[in-house]
Amino acid sequence: MKKIQRIGVMGYGEVGKTFALGLIPHVQSILMWDIKLSDASQAVELTNHAKMYGIAVAQSVQDLCSHSDLIISCVTASQTKVVAQSVASFISKDTFFLDLNSASPGTKQSCSDIINAAGGVYVEAGVMTSVPPYGIRVPMLLGGKEAHQLQIVLADWGCDVNTVSDQLGVASAIKMCRSIMIKGLEALVIESYTTARHYGVEDHMLATMAETFPTIDWPKQGAYFYSRVVQHGKRRAEEMRESALTVEETGVVSTLTSAIATKHDWIAGLARDGIFDNLPAKPVWQDYADRLVKHHK
């Protein structure tokens, strides 16, 4: 295994920025590429952020591939295979491709076929919780025949990684099944809390929740769930569509998982319409619910 000294980051959103910044001390160079660079209105912000932290901006996917020993893909779920296909056209032999995206086992296996056929080394990762609180130490499960080799390198850099299988799809299946629960809870909380707020019964409802699940701070948890869906609803909806595909790959009908995707998409659309603009600096869950109730009166 050749020494990894140059990293290319495909996708410079929340996750991409976090990994790029966190890995700077461990390698010679970090190069980033994002499809938003083709949009002049968004390119300036991305470029300025990268340059501020000493991260180089690639001129193209080909440029990124030609200067990377490890390519980290961290885009939205719907772009998982698109990125693998674009990288496969230019990836150098034996370059590692670490797929952090929230995609179904079938999608990950397809991406592996694409990357490996081009001479790269595909490793899947299941990112097991929200990245920002942890940075590069976010718990990740790795999968693939060469996953353990990459695990050694990532662990040396301070990442919290564990290889769960040399079979592709296992890490993603664990991630997707967990996501159904977490994103499902988010959707249920938003629907339940907002409805309770409308009828003025939230205090009574939350008291019963606290009695049944006394270890959970339901008001605090509710505020967090609302905030994450409002901020990342579009990305979460895409992940849930991949989760629904994960369910369907088993032959089971994805009734609830598909409904979760719809709920997240709905909140994302309202956020784009601005109904959550100008909330208090540290909003409580009632601030979000009140906007929803008022919007639909």
N, C-alpha and C positions, 0 to 999 in steps of 0.2 A: 504493500500500500504506500503510495507516494505521500509525502508530507503535505498537509493542507495549509497553505499560507495565504491564499487569495479566495475571498468569498464574494459571490454574486448573489444579491437579494432581488428576487422577482416579486414585485409588489411592495410599495412603500407606504402602506397604511399603518394602522396602529401596531400590528404584529411585526411587520417588516422593519419599521423604525426601531422598535424595542430590541429586536435581535441584532440589527445593524449596530446600534449604539453599544449594546452590551458586549459584543464580540470584538470591538475595535482593539482592546488591549492585547488580544490573543493572536492576531494575524498581521501580515504585512499590509494588506489592503482590503477594503470593502467597496464594492461597486454596486450600485442599485439601478434598477429599471422599473418603470411603472407605465402602464398604458396611458395614464393621465398626463404623461409628459407630452403627448401629442396634442393636448388641449392647452393652448397658450394661457388661458385664464387660471388653470390649475398648476401648470408647469412651474411658474415662478415660485409659488409657495413651497412646492416639493424640492425644487433645486436649492432654494435658499436654506431650507432646513438641513438638507444633506451637506451642503458646503460648510455650514456653521459648525458641524461636528466632524469634519474631515472625511466625509464619505463621498466618493467620486460618483458622478452621474454618467452612466453609460450612454453612448450615442445610439445604441440599438441593442436588440437581443443578441445579435451576432457579436457585437463588441463586448457585451457582458460575458458571453460564453467563452470567448477567446482569452479572457483574463481571469478565469475562475477555476479553482481546484474543487470547490464545493459550491453548488447552486442551491439556494434555499427558496422554495416556492411558498409564498404566503399571500395568496390572493383570495378573492371571494370564491365560495364553493362552485358557482357556475363556471368559473374560469379555470378550474383545476386541470381539465384535459386540454384546454386551449393552450395553457402555458406549457404543458408537457410537449405538445406538438410543435410549438414555436421553438422551444429549446432544442428539441431533437434534431432540428435542421442544422444546428451549429455546435452542439456539445462536443467537447474533446474526449478522446478515448480515456476511460477510467476515471472521468470526473464524477464525483458523487452528486446526486440529485436528491435532496431531502424535501419531501413533500409534506408540509405542515397543514395542508388544507383539510377542511372538514368535508370529506367526501365518502361515498359508500365504498365497501370493499370491492365491489365490481368496478367502480371508477378507478380506484387505486390500482387494481390489477391491470386494467387497460393502460393506465399511465406507465406502469412498470414495463409493460411490453414495448411501448413506444420508446422509452428512454433506453432500455437495455439493448434494443435492436439497433439503436444509433451508436452504441459503444459506451454509453454512460452506465453508472451504477445507481440504481434506484433504491431508495430507502423510504419507507412510509413512516409517518409520525402521527400519533394521536395526541393532540394537546388537550390535557384533561381538565383544565379550568381556565378562567379568564387570565390573560397574559399580564396586564399592567401591574397587579399587585406583586407579582413574582419576578418580572423581567425574564432574563434568560434561564432563571431557575424554575420556571413554570414546569410542573410535572409533565413529562412526555413519555409515551410508550412507543417503541420502535419496532418495526417489522421488516423482514426481508433477509435474503441469504447473506448479505454483507452488512446487516444492521449492527452486529456486535462490533465490527471493526470501527464503524463510525461512532458507536456509543463510547468507545474508549477515548476518542478524540474530544467529543462533546463534553464528556464528564471531566476531562482534564481542563476544559475551558470554564468549568463551573456550572454546566447544565445539569438538570435533574432528569436523567434519562435511564430507561430500563428496557432492554430488549425482551419482548414477550414471546416472539415466535420468529422462526426463519421463513414462515409461510406468510405471504402477503395477504392482507385483509383482516387479520386477527386484531391488530392494533386499532384499525379503523372501526371494526365492529364494536369493540369495547367503547371507543369514543362516541360512536353514533348512538349506541344504546343508552349511554349516559346522557347524551344531549337530548334525547327524547324526554327523559325525566326532567332535566333542568329547564329546558325551554318550555316544556309542558307546564311546569310549575309557574314559570313566569306568565304564561298565557292565562292560566287559571287564576292566579292572583290578580292580574289586571282586570279580568272579567268579573271576578267575585267582588273585589274591593270597590270597583267603580259602581257596580250594581247596588252594593250596600250603601255607598255614599249617596246615590240617587234617592234611596228610600229612607235615609237617615238612620240606618240600623247598624252602622259600622262598629260602634262601641260594643254593642251586644254580640255581634258576630265575632269580633276579634277576641272578646273575652272567652268565648267558647273554644276558639282556636288555641288560646294560651292554656286553657285547661286540658285540652287533648294533647297538645305538643308543648309542654312547659319550657323546653330548652331552647325554643326558637323565639327571638324577638320579632314578632310579626309586623309591627309598624316599621321597624328598621329594615327588615328583609323586604317588605313591600316597596319601600322607597327605592331600594337598590334594584329590585326587579324592574320597576317602572323606568328608572333611569337608563338601564342597560338596553331595554327594548326601544325606548325613544331614541337613544343614540345610535344603536346598531341593529335596528329592526330589519333593515333590508338584508344585511349580511346574515342575520339569524334566520330569516325566512328562507334564504338560499340553502343554509345548512339543514334546515328542516326538510326541504325538498329532497336533499341528498339522504337524510335520515329516512324519509318515506321510501326512497328507492332501496335503501338498506333493508327495510321491512319487506318490501315487495320481492326482493331477491330471494326471500325465504318461501314465497308463495302465500304469505299472510297479507290480507288487505290492510293498507295503511290508513284506516279511517281517521284515527285520532291524530297521528303524526301529520297528515296532510292538513287537518284543521288547525294545528298549531302553526304551521307555515302561513296559513291564511290570516290568522290573528296577528302574527308578527308583521306581515306585509301591510295589514290594515293600519297598525300603529305607525309603521314607517311612513306610509303615505300621509297620515295626519301630521307627522313631524315635518315632512317636506312642505306641507301647506302652512306651517308656522304656528299651529295651535299651542305648541309648548314653548314658544319663544318668550323670553324675558321672565322666566321663572325666578324665584328667589335663589340666592347663591347656594344655599343648601336646602333644596326642596324636600318636603316630606311627601309621603305618598298622596295625601289629600290634595296637594297642589296639582299633581298630575290628574287625579280623578276629577277634580273640579273642572279642569279644562275639557275633559271628555264629556262630562255631564252637560256643561254649558254649550258645548259645540253641537250637541245632538238634541237640544230642546227645540 
